[in-house]
Amino acid sequence: MKIQLLLSAVLLLLLNACSDGTDSKQDAGPAEKPYNPWKNQMESLDKTRDLEGQMQQDAKDRDKRMREQGG
């Protein structure tokens, strides 16, 4: 009985010594987004669209003010 217990303890120690010490649950953290080579261009295009909308609204406001002033 003591030999089986000793053998089990030795096997557990060997198995523990072979592990790399990291928990697989910790490695499964949040996944990184895949690399997108067009990210900068897409962000610039979005900013340009926002600016275009703002410029169009400003032009409409200017036209409205001019019509109100009789011009």
C-alpha positions in Angstrom: 0.0 0.0 0.0 2.8 2.4 0.8 4.6 1.6 -2.4 1.5 2.5 -4.4 1.1 5.8 -2.6 4.8 6.6 -3.1 4.6 5.6 -6.8 1.5 7.8 -7.2 3.2 10.8 -5.5 6.3 10.4 -7.7 4.2 10.2 -10.8 2.3 13.4 -9.8 5.6 15.2 -9.1 6.9 14.2 -12.5 3.8 15.3 -14.3 3.8 18.6 -12.5 7.5 19.1 -13.4 6.8 18.6 -17.1 4.1 21.3 -17.2 5.1 24.8 -18.3 3.3 26.4 -15.4 0.7 28.4 -17.4 -3.0 27.8 -17.1 -4.7 27.2 -20.4 -7.7 29.3 -19.2 -5.5 32.3 -18.9 -4.2 31.9 -22.5 -7.8 32.0 -23.8 -8.1 35.7 -23.0 -9.6 38.3 -25.4 -8.6 37.5 -29.0 -6.7 40.2 -30.9 -8.4 41.7 -33.9 -6.9 40.5 -37.2 -4.5 42.8 -39.0 -6.2 45.1 -41.4 -3.8 46.8 -43.8 -6.5 49.3 -44.9 -7.3 50.5 -41.4 -5.7 53.9 -41.8 -7.3 54.5 -45.2 -10.7 53.5 -43.9 -10.4 55.9 -40.9 -9.3 58.7 -43.1 -12.3 58.1 -45.4 -14.7 58.1 -42.5 -13.3 61.4 -41.3 -13.6 62.8 -44.8 -17.2 61.8 -45.0 -17.9 63.4 -41.7 -16.2 66.6 -42.8 -18.2 66.6 -46.1 -21.5 66.3 -44.3 -20.5 69.2 -42.0 -19.5 71.3 -45.0 -22.7 70.7 -46.8 -24.7 71.6 -43.7 -22.6 74.8 -43.3 -23.4 75.7 -47.0 -27.1 75.2 -46.4 -27.0 77.4 -43.3 -25.2 80.1 -45.2 -27.7 80.0 -48.1 -30.5 80.2 -45.6 -29.0 83.2 -43.8 -28.4 84.9 -47.2 -32.1 84.4 -48.2 -33.3 85.7 -44.9 -31.2 88.9 -45.4 -32.6 89.3 -48.8 -29.5 88.4 -50.8 
